[in-house]
Amino acid sequence: MKTKSPFLNSIINYMYSHHYAKKSIETYVFWTSAYIHFHNKRHPASMGNNEVEIFLNHLTVTKKVAAKTQATALNALAFLYKHIIRNELSLDLNFIKSSRQQKLPVVLTQAEVSLFFKHINKRHYLIASLLYPCFATRCQWRSEPVFEIIIAEA
């Protein structure tokens, strides 16, 4: 995974050399890049607590991200300042905490599932009846919706 930015590449190299997971690296580089671009491509070493607070407030107020997303961005920036910049962020950051909750999966009742299968095209009935249990099971263990079904009233 390489970028055009030598700074971001140095973060990637640091994280790979310390055996971070590829997904963690991608996530931290994404939030670091978003932070840098939000502040008009200023180098993070020239910024600090105030800029982090402004960025986290922007995520909450303008982007309306969920609390876990905001926490992930904060963790990425805390990592950046602790391990890369070597100037830790304050523990007393004053930013608006997101109150938006994570989206819950859409769960259909047995009656809604029956209604769906009554109205489905016969051509698609077999594949839908074979796939539905797989999607329902996957939704339960992933705790997130895999697909949504909208049934229009006739």
Rosetta blueprint (number, residue, H / E / L):
1 M L
2 K L
3 T L
4 K L
5 S L
6 P H
7 F H
8 L H
9 N H
10 S H
11 I H
12 I H
13 N H
14 Y H
15 M H
16 Y H
17 S H
18 H L
19 H L
20 Y L
21 A L
22 K H
23 K H
24 S H
25 I H
26 E H
27 T H
28 Y H
29 V H
30 F H
31 W H
32 T H
33 S H
34 A H
35 Y H
36 I H
37 H H
38 F H
39 H L
40 N L
41 K L
42 R L
43 H L
44 P H
45 A H
46 S H
47 M L
48 G L
49 N H
50 N H
51 E H
52 V H
53 E H
54 I H
55 F H
56 L H
57 N H
58 H H
59 L H
60 T H
61 V H
62 T L
63 K L
64 K L
65 V L
66 A L
67 A H
68 K H
69 T H
70 Q H
71 A H
72 T H
73 A H
74 L H
75 N H
76 A H
77 L H
78 A H
79 F H
80 L H
81 Y H
82 K H
83 H H
84 I H
85 I L
86 R L
87 N L
88 E L
89 L L
90 S L
91 L L
92 D L
93 L L
94 N L
95 F L
96 I L
97 K L
98 S L
99 S L
100 R L
101 Q L
102 Q L
103 K L
104 L L
105 P L
106 V L
107 V L
108 L L
109 T L
110 Q H
111 A H
112 E H
113 V H
114 S H
115 L H
116 F H
117 F H
118 K H
119 H H
120 I L
121 N L
122 K H
123 R H
124 H H
125 Y H
126 L H
127 I H
128 A H
129 S H
130 L H
131 L H
132 Y H
133 P H
134 C H
135 F H
136 A H
137 T H
138 R H
139 C H
140 Q H
141 W H
142 R H
143 S L
144 E L
145 P L
146 V L
147 F L
148 E L
149 I L
150 I L
151 I L
152 A L
153 E L
154 A L
